[in-house]
Amino acid sequence: MHPFQKSRARRRHIPANTWKVGTDADLTVIFCLETNVLSGT
């Protein structure tokens, strides 16, 4: 494996995917909470 490819994979893919997954999860939780409040509690 080339060091350039390894560092590039770390910098581009892992942080970007982690950030996106974390953001999607947060938005989903917020959306569900707002929907529950609006729909009848």
Buried (B, 14 or more C-beta within 10 A) or exposed (E): EEEEEEEEEEEEEEEEEEEEEEEEEEEEEEEEEEEEEEEEE
